[in-house]
Amino acid sequence: MKFQIECNLGKISKICLICEQNFQADEARLIVCNDQGKGYGDICHQCIAKGGDWVQFQVKKFSHQLLT
């Protein structure tokens, strides 16, 4: 799994990959991708604010769900 940061030109509604809450993506988006660059989803600002270690742990849990 990789993280991709993209610039966002307009406010768009997304669902957080971790907490599954709706949020408005502002100027930048944090997207979780596979090794080939296919996006799985965005991470909201509230989850990002919990810190890199916490986000990494949550994404690892998500990746294990994909494999089962």
FITOR-906497 format. One record per residue (C-alpha): residue number from 0; residue in three letters; chain; x, y, z. Coordinates in pm, 1 decimal. Example, Ala and Ser with C-alpha at 12.3 -4.5 7.8 and 13.67 -1.06 7.14 Angstrom:
<recs>
REC;resi;resn;chain;X;Y;Z
REC;0;ALA;A;1230.0;-450.0;780.0
REC;1;SER;A;1367.0;-106.0;714.0
</recs>
This chain:
<recs>
REC;resi;resn;chain;X;Y;Z
REC;0;MET;A;0.0;0.0;0.0
REC;1;LYS;A;111.8;350.7;-78.9
REC;2;PHE;A;-13.6;699.9;-6.0
REC;3;GLN;A;-70.9;950.7;-282.4
REC;4;ILE;A;-130.0;1321.2;-226.5
REC;5;GLU;A;-324.2;1505.3;-493.8
REC;6;CYS;A;-416.9;1867.8;-536.4
REC;7;ASN;A;-789.1;1925.9;-541.2
REC;8;LEU;A;-936.3;2215.4;-738.0
REC;9;GLY;A;-1286.1;2210.6;-591.8
REC;10;LYS;A;-1467.2;2086.4;-284.8
REC;11;ILE;A;-1580.5;1730.8;-339.2
REC;12;SER;A;-1756.8;1492.9;-105.1
REC;13;LYS;A;-1572.5;1172.0;-18.4
REC;14;ILE;A;-1612.0;882.7;223.9
REC;15;CYS;A;-1314.0;811.2;448.7
REC;16;LEU;A;-1156.1;471.2;392.8
REC;17;ILE;A;-1086.6;435.7;766.4
REC;18;CYS;A;-1384.1;582.3;957.0
REC;19;GLU;A;-1635.5;566.1;668.2
REC;20;GLN;A;-1764.5;917.8;740.2
REC;21;ASN;A;-1850.3;1167.5;466.9
REC;22;PHE;A;-1612.2;1462.1;443.7
REC;23;GLN;A;-1531.1;1750.5;211.2
REC;24;ALA;A;-1192.7;1720.5;43.8
REC;25;ASP;A;-1025.0;2060.4;49.0
REC;26;GLU;A;-705.7;2172.9;-127.7
REC;27;ALA;A;-531.1;1836.9;-97.1
REC;28;ARG;A;-639.6;1473.9;-78.5
REC;29;LEU;A;-462.6;1177.5;81.7
REC;30;ILE;A;-542.1;865.4;-118.8
REC;31;VAL;A;-452.4;506.4;-30.7
REC;32;CYS;A;-328.9;317.7;-339.1
REC;33;ASN;A;-196.6;-26.2;-420.5
REC;34;ASP;A;155.8;-72.8;-555.3
REC;35;GLN;A;29.8;-26.2;-913.0
REC;36;GLY;A;-128.4;312.2;-829.2
REC;37;LYS;A;-494.1;199.3;-816.8
REC;38;GLY;A;-672.5;410.9;-557.9
REC;39;TYR;A;-870.8;242.5;-280.9
REC;40;GLY;A;-1002.5;559.3;-119.4
REC;41;ASP;A;-937.9;885.2;60.1
REC;42;ILE;A;-854.7;946.0;425.3
REC;43;CYS;A;-1035.2;1230.6;603.2
REC;44;HIS;A;-862.8;1514.8;787.4
REC;45;GLN;A;-980.0;1387.9;1128.1
REC;46;CYS;A;-815.9;1048.8;1074.4
REC;47;ILE;A;-499.5;1211.8;937.8
REC;48;ALA;A;-485.9;1427.3;1252.9
REC;49;LYS;A;-454.6;1111.1;1466.7
REC;50;GLY;A;-102.3;1067.8;1335.4
REC;51;GLY;A;96.6;868.6;1088.1
REC;52;ASP;A;142.7;560.1;1305.9
REC;53;TRP;A;-231.6;535.5;1373.5
REC;54;VAL;A;-317.9;581.6;1004.1
REC;55;GLN;A;-59.1;321.8;902.7
REC;56;PHE;A;-205.1;70.1;1149.9
REC;57;GLN;A;-557.6;130.8;1019.6
REC;58;VAL;A;-446.8;95.1;657.4
REC;59;LYS;A;-272.2;-232.9;740.7
REC;60;LYS;A;-599.5;-360.5;887.3
REC;61;PHE;A;-774.2;-254.8;566.3
REC;62;SER;A;-516.7;-431.2;348.6
REC;63;HIS;A;-563.8;-754.1;545.5
REC;64;GLN;A;-940.4;-732.2;478.7
REC;65;LEU;A;-870.1;-710.5;105.9
REC;66;LEU;A;-665.9;-1029.7;114.6
REC;67;THR;A;-926.6;-1236.3;300.1
</recs>
